[in-house]
């Protein structure tokens, strides 16, 4: 009961953070934003410094607990991430061919207000990139399984407990302030008040697509696991709101873990394995969004949507790029620029417009990514629990 109240309190704090940030951004002048920017910068640096250690602290012990299933589960999870991403993209492309020709899309976007320079930057470089920590977690976990090193296993379990406390007492505490500062900056520069109305129609279409895809994912998860997926999904409110505020799957990871564990539907080792892994490799919401947006930008700048064969090739390649894309703001679109240029033939104007329109909804795509991780974890739980009982 106490944990449930704590979760409800977190949702309230996150919502208040969003509202406070927008209000502050609307009334702020350059001096006020000059004070907010260093706070946002420092909190972001601190969160992203902690994230690689969370990945190692949760994934490595989870792999050790999986024992002989570790390698199989890794392959299955990555396959699920890829299939979810390209499935979402194909659904989005079909909707694009049906809807985009009938939309009266306007391409004029007003310039954003220039932000003042950050007066003081307290940089906290991560000890390693997120992908490096992910690979290290895999190798370290598998090495302990292969060597059967009990001492290392005990140390990693203690490290897991320590990271859980850091998540609970540090990351969750500063998230509402980070979200408030982020929305204050976005509102001040005009990302919310100026650019959003221009692309409002297609953003709404994409967000509806997110919820359709989440419904499909959780329905499949319910069938595979033979459990009611709502009993997991209903706990995802704080994680969804955190993702909207941070625009980062990686930064939302601590809250995602708390939400899934509170549901008590999944084995702990699967939660500790699948949720951190999904935060880096499962970007279905962002892929769905970008597939629709490249078609919109193509229509705006080049007069028509891409050919069906071109979109199929783009989606199949994009699914691979998405698995390796960093779970940070804009990571998906930046990681895919190579195939946007080479496969779709976008020029500098096209890529610039693509980055701009993607940034407007990045928070909602991230929220879809994060929420979808729970469905994949539930599928994984269903597959491997069946194997254990057979």
C-alpha positions as CSV (number, residue, x, y, z in Angstrom):
1,X,0.0,0.0,0.0
2,X,2.9,2.4,0.9
3,X,4.6,1.6,-2.5
4,X,1.4,2.3,-4.3
5,X,1.0,5.7,-2.6
6,X,4.6,6.5,-3.5
7,X,3.9,5.7,-7.1
8,X,0.8,8.0,-7.1
9,X,2.9,10.8,-5.5
10,X,5.5,10.4,-8.2
11,X,2.9,10.8,-11.0
12,X,1.6,14.0,-9.3
13,X,5.1,15.4,-9.0
14,X,5.9,14.7,-12.7
15,X,2.6,16.3,-13.8
16,X,3.3,19.3,-11.6
17,X,6.8,19.4,-13.1
18,X,5.4,19.6,-16.6
19,X,2.9,22.3,-15.7
20,X,5.4,24.4,-13.7
21,X,7.9,24.2,-16.5
22,X,5.5,25.4,-19.2
23,X,4.3,28.3,-16.9
24,X,7.8,29.3,-16.1
25,X,8.8,29.2,-19.8
26,X,5.9,31.4,-20.7
27,X,6.8,34.2,-18.3
28,X,10.6,33.9,-18.3
29,X,12.9,36.4,-19.7
30,X,16.5,35.8,-20.8
31,X,17.9,36.2,-17.3
32,X,15.6,33.6,-15.8
33,X,16.3,31.1,-18.5
34,X,20.1,31.8,-18.0
35,X,19.6,30.5,-14.4
36,X,17.4,27.5,-15.5
37,X,19.8,26.3,-18.2
38,X,22.7,25.4,-15.8
39,X,20.2,23.5,-13.5
40,X,18.8,21.5,-16.5
41,X,22.3,20.8,-17.8
42,X,23.6,19.6,-14.4
43,X,20.6,17.4,-13.7
44,X,20.8,15.9,-17.2
45,X,24.6,15.2,-16.7
46,X,24.0,13.5,-13.4
47,X,21.2,11.3,-14.7
48,X,23.2,10.2,-17.8
49,X,26.2,9.6,-15.6
50,X,24.2,7.1,-13.5
51,X,22.5,5.3,-16.4
52,X,25.5,3.1,-17.5
53,X,25.9,1.9,-13.9
54,X,22.2,1.1,-13.7
55,X,22.5,-1.0,-16.9
56,X,25.5,-3.0,-15.5
57,X,23.9,-3.2,-12.0
58,X,20.6,-4.7,-13.3
59,X,21.4,-6.6,-16.5
60,X,24.6,-8.4,-15.3
61,X,23.0,-10.0,-12.2
62,X,19.9,-10.8,-14.2
63,X,22.0,-12.7,-16.8
64,X,23.8,-14.6,-14.0
65,X,20.4,-15.6,-12.5
66,X,19.2,-16.8,-15.9
67,X,22.2,-19.3,-16.1
68,X,21.8,-21.5,-19.1
69,X,18.9,-19.5,-20.5
70,X,21.0,-16.3,-20.7
71,X,22.2,-16.6,-24.3
72,X,18.9,-17.8,-25.6
73,X,17.0,-15.0,-23.8
74,X,19.3,-12.4,-25.3
75,X,18.7,-13.6,-28.8
76,X,14.9,-13.8,-28.3
77,X,14.8,-10.3,-26.7
78,X,16.7,-8.7,-29.6
79,X,14.5,-10.5,-32.1
80,X,11.4,-9.2,-30.4
81,X,12.8,-5.7,-30.4
82,X,13.5,-5.8,-34.1
83,X,10.1,-7.4,-35.0
84,X,8.3,-4.8,-32.8
85,X,10.2,-1.9,-34.5
86,X,9.6,-3.0,-38.1
87,X,6.0,-4.1,-37.3
88,X,5.3,-0.6,-36.0
89,X,7.0,1.0,-39.0
90,X,5.1,-1.1,-41.5
91,X,1.8,-0.2,-39.8
92,X,2.8,3.5,-39.9
93,X,3.8,3.3,-43.6
94,X,0.5,1.8,-44.5
95,X,-1.3,4.6,-42.6
96,X,0.9,7.1,-44.4
97,X,0.0,5.9,-47.9
98,X,-3.7,6.0,-46.9
99,X,-3.8,9.3,-45.0
100,X,-1.0,11.7,-46.2
101,X,-2.3,12.3,-49.7
102,X,-5.5,13.7,-48.1
103,X,-3.8,16.1,-45.7
104,X,-3.3,19.8,-46.4
105,X,0.2,19.9,-44.9
106,X,1.9,23.3,-44.4
107,X,5.7,23.4,-44.2
108,X,6.3,27.0,-43.0
109,X,7.9,26.8,-39.5
110,X,8.8,29.9,-37.6
111,X,12.3,30.1,-36.2
112,X,12.8,29.4,-32.5
113,X,13.9,32.0,-30.0
114,X,17.6,31.8,-29.4
115,X,18.6,30.5,-26.0
116,X,21.3,32.3,-24.0
117,X,24.6,30.5,-23.5
118,X,24.8,28.3,-20.5
119,X,26.6,30.4,-17.9
120,X,28.0,27.5,-15.9
121,X,28.5,24.0,-17.1
122,X,29.4,21.4,-14.5
123,X,30.1,18.5,-16.9
124,X,29.9,15.0,-15.5
125,X,31.1,12.7,-18.4
126,X,29.7,9.2,-18.2
127,X,32.4,6.6,-17.3
128,X,31.4,4.9,-20.6
129,X,28.8,5.2,-23.4
130,X,25.5,3.5,-22.9
131,X,26.2,0.9,-25.7
132,X,29.6,0.1,-24.1
133,X,27.9,-0.5,-20.7
134,X,25.4,-2.7,-22.4
135,X,28.1,-4.9,-24.1
136,X,30.1,-5.0,-20.8
137,X,27.0,-6.1,-18.9
138,X,26.4,-8.9,-21.4
139,X,30.0,-10.1,-21.4
140,X,30.5,-9.8,-17.7
141,X,27.2,-11.7,-17.0
142,X,28.0,-14.5,-19.4
143,X,31.6,-14.8,-18.1
144,X,30.3,-15.3,-14.6
145,X,27.9,-17.9,-15.8
146,X,30.6,-19.7,-17.7
147,X,33.2,-19.5,-14.9
148,X,30.7,-20.2,-12.1
149,X,32.4,-17.5,-10.0
150,X,30.4,-17.3,-6.8
151,X,32.5,-14.4,-5.3
152,X,31.9,-12.2,-8.4
153,X,28.2,-13.2,-8.4
154,X,27.8,-12.0,-4.8
155,X,29.6,-8.7,-5.5
156,X,27.4,-8.0,-8.5
157,X,24.3,-8.8,-6.4
158,X,25.4,-6.3,-3.8
159,X,26.1,-3.8,-6.6
160,X,22.6,-4.4,-7.8
161,X,21.2,-3.5,-4.4
162,X,23.3,-0.3,-4.2
163,X,22.1,0.8,-7.7
164,X,18.5,0.3,-6.7
165,X,19.0,2.6,-3.7
166,X,20.7,5.3,-6.0
167,X,17.7,5.0,-8.3
168,X,15.2,5.4,-5.5
169,X,16.9,8.1,-3.5
170,X,18.7,10.2,-6.2
171,X,17.3,9.7,-9.7
172,X,13.6,9.6,-8.8
173,X,14.0,12.6,-6.5
174,X,15.6,14.9,-9.1
175,X,13.4,13.8,-12.1
176,X,10.5,16.3,-11.5
177,X,13.0,19.2,-11.3
178,X,14.7,18.0,-14.5
179,X,11.4,17.7,-16.3
180,X,10.3,21.2,-15.1
181,X,13.5,22.8,-16.4
182,X,13.3,20.9,-19.7
183,X,9.7,22.1,-20.4
184,X,10.6,25.6,-19.3
185,X,13.4,25.8,-21.9
186,X,11.2,24.2,-24.6
187,X,8.4,26.7,-23.9
188,X,10.7,29.7,-23.8
189,X,12.4,28.9,-27.1
190,X,9.1,28.2,-28.8
191,X,9.2,24.5,-29.5
192,X,5.8,24.1,-27.8
193,X,4.1,27.4,-28.5
194,X,5.3,28.1,-32.1
195,X,6.2,24.9,-34.0
196,X,3.6,22.5,-32.5
197,X,0.6,24.1,-34.2
198,X,2.2,23.7,-37.6
199,X,2.5,19.9,-37.4
200,X,-0.4,19.3,-35.0
201,X,-2.4,17.1,-37.3
202,X,0.4,14.6,-38.0
203,X,1.6,14.6,-34.4
204,X,-1.9,13.6,-33.3
205,X,-2.0,10.9,-36.0
206,X,1.3,9.5,-34.8
207,X,0.3,9.5,-31.1
208,X,-2.8,7.6,-32.0
209,X,-0.6,5.2,-33.8
210,X,1.5,4.7,-30.7
211,X,-1.5,3.7,-28.7
212,X,-2.7,1.3,-31.4
213,X,0.8,-0.4,-31.5
214,X,0.9,-0.6,-27.7
215,X,-2.5,-2.2,-27.8
216,X,-1.3,-4.8,-30.3
217,X,1.9,-5.5,-28.3
218,X,0.2,-5.9,-25.0
219,X,-2.5,-8.1,-26.6
220,X,0.2,-10.4,-27.9
221,X,1.9,-10.3,-24.5
222,X,-1.3,-11.4,-22.8
223,X,-1.8,-14.3,-25.3
224,X,1.8,-15.5,-24.9
225,X,2.0,-15.1,-21.1
226,X,-1.6,-16.1,-20.4
227,X,-1.8,-13.2,-18.0
228,X,-3.9,-10.0,-18.0
229,X,-1.6,-7.4,-19.5
230,X,-3.6,-4.6,-17.9
231,X,-2.2,-5.7,-14.5
232,X,1.2,-4.6,-15.8
233,X,0.2,-1.7,-18.0
234,X,-1.7,0.1,-15.3
235,X,1.5,0.7,-13.3
236,X,3.3,2.4,-16.3
237,X,1.9,5.9,-15.6
238,X,5.0,7.4,-13.9
239,X,7.3,5.9,-16.5
240,X,5.2,7.3,-19.4
241,X,5.2,10.7,-17.9
242,X,8.9,10.6,-17.1
243,X,9.6,9.7,-20.7
244,X,7.5,12.6,-21.9
245,X,9.5,14.9,-19.7
246,X,13.0,13.6,-20.3
247,X,12.6,12.5,-24.0
248,X,15.0,9.7,-23.2
249,X,14.5,5.9,-22.7
250,X,17.8,5.7,-20.8
251,X,16.9,8.5,-18.4
252,X,13.5,6.9,-17.8
253,X,15.0,3.5,-17.0
254,X,15.0,3.9,-13.2
255,X,11.3,4.7,-13.1
256,X,10.5,1.9,-15.6
257,X,12.1,-0.6,-13.3
258,X,10.1,0.6,-10.3
259,X,6.9,0.5,-12.2
260,X,7.3,-3.1,-13.6
261,X,8.5,-4.4,-10.2
262,X,5.5,-2.9,-8.5
263,X,3.2,-4.9,-10.7
264,X,4.7,-8.2,-9.4
265,X,3.7,-10.0,-12.6
266,X,7.2,-10.9,-13.9
267,X,10.1,-12.8,-12.6
268,X,12.7,-10.4,-11.1
269,X,15.6,-11.7,-13.2
270,X,13.5,-11.2,-16.4
271,X,12.6,-7.6,-15.3
272,X,16.2,-6.8,-14.5
273,X,17.3,-8.2,-17.9
274,X,14.5,-7.1,-20.3
275,X,13.7,-3.6,-19.1
276,X,17.3,-2.1,-19.2
277,X,17.9,-4.0,-22.5
278,X,14.7,-2.7,-24.0
279,X,15.6,0.9,-23.0
280,X,18.5,0.7,-25.4
281,X,17.3,-1.7,-28.1
282,X,13.5,-1.3,-28.3
283,X,12.5,2.0,-30.0
284,X,9.3,1.0,-31.7
285,X,7.5,4.3,-30.9
286,X,10.3,6.3,-32.4
287,X,10.5,4.1,-35.5
288,X,6.8,4.3,-36.0
289,X,7.0,8.1,-35.8
290,X,9.9,8.5,-38.1
291,X,8.5,6.2,-40.8
292,X,5.4,8.4,-40.9
293,X,7.4,11.6,-40.8
294,X,9.8,10.8,-43.6
295,X,6.7,10.2,-45.8
296,X,5.3,13.6,-44.7
297,X,8.6,15.4,-45.4
298,X,9.0,13.7,-48.7
299,X,5.5,14.9,-49.7
300,X,6.2,18.5,-48.5
301,X,9.6,18.9,-50.2
302,X,9.7,16.4,-53.1
303,X,6.0,16.3,-54.1
304,X,5.2,12.7,-53.2
305,X,5.6,10.0,-50.7
306,X,8.5,7.4,-51.3
307,X,7.8,4.4,-53.5
308,X,6.6,1.2,-51.7
309,X,9.8,-0.7,-52.4
310,X,11.9,2.2,-51.1
311,X,9.9,2.3,-47.9
312,X,10.2,-1.4,-47.4
313,X,14.0,-1.3,-47.7
314,X,14.2,1.8,-45.5
315,X,12.1,0.1,-42.7
316,X,14.1,-3.2,-42.8
317,X,17.4,-1.3,-42.5
318,X,15.9,1.2,-40.0
319,X,14.9,-1.7,-37.6
320,X,18.6,-2.7,-37.4
321,X,19.8,0.9,-36.9
322,X,17.1,1.4,-34.1
323,X,18.5,-1.5,-32.1
324,X,21.9,0.3,-31.9
325,X,20.5,3.8,-31.5
326,X,21.3,5.5,-28.2
327,X,18.3,5.9,-25.9
328,X,18.8,9.6,-25.6
329,X,16.8,12.6,-27.0
330,X,16.8,12.5,-30.8
331,X,19.0,9.3,-30.8
332,X,16.7,7.5,-33.3
333,X,16.6,10.2,-36.0
334,X,20.3,11.0,-35.6
335,X,21.3,7.4,-35.8
336,X,19.2,6.9,-39.0
337,X,20.4,10.0,-41.0
338,X,22.7,7.8,-43.1
339,X,19.8,5.7,-44.5
340,X,17.5,8.7,-44.7
341,X,20.0,10.3,-47.1
342,X,21.2,7.1,-48.9
343,X,17.9,5.2,-49.2
344,X,15.3,8.0,-49.4
345,X,17.6,10.5,-51.1
346,X,16.9,13.4,-48.7
347,X,19.0,16.6,-49.1
348,X,20.1,19.0,-46.3
349,X,16.7,20.7,-46.3
350,X,14.9,17.4,-45.9
351,X,17.1,16.1,-43.1
352,X,16.8,19.5,-41.2
353,X,13.0,19.5,-41.5
354,X,13.0,15.8,-40.5
355,X,15.0,16.5,-37.3
356,X,12.8,19.5,-36.5
357,X,9.5,17.7,-36.8
358,X,10.8,14.6,-35.0
359,X,11.9,16.8,-32.1
360,X,8.4,18.1,-31.6
361,X,7.0,14.7,-30.7
362,X,10.2,13.0,-29.4
363,X,8.8,12.8,-25.9
364,X,5.7,10.8,-27.0
365,X,7.7,8.4,-29.2
366,X,10.0,7.8,-26.2
367,X,7.0,7.2,-23.9
368,X,5.7,4.6,-26.4
369,X,9.2,2.9,-26.5
370,X,9.3,2.7,-22.7
371,X,5.8,1.5,-22.3
372,X,6.3,-1.1,-25.0
373,X,9.3,-2.6,-23.1
374,X,6.9,-3.9,-20.5
375,X,5.0,-5.9,-23.2
376,X,8.2,-7.4,-24.5
377,X,9.2,-8.4,-21.0
378,X,5.8,-10.0,-20.5
379,X,6.3,-12.0,-23.7
380,X,9.8,-13.0,-22.6
381,X,8.4,-14.1,-19.2
382,X,5.7,-16.2,-21.0
383,X,8.1,-17.9,-23.3
384,X,10.8,-18.9,-20.8
385,X,8.4,-19.7,-17.9
386,X,6.7,-22.2,-20.3
387,X,10.0,-23.8,-21.1
388,X,10.9,-24.1,-17.4
389,X,7.5,-25.8,-16.6
390,X,7.6,-28.2,-19.5
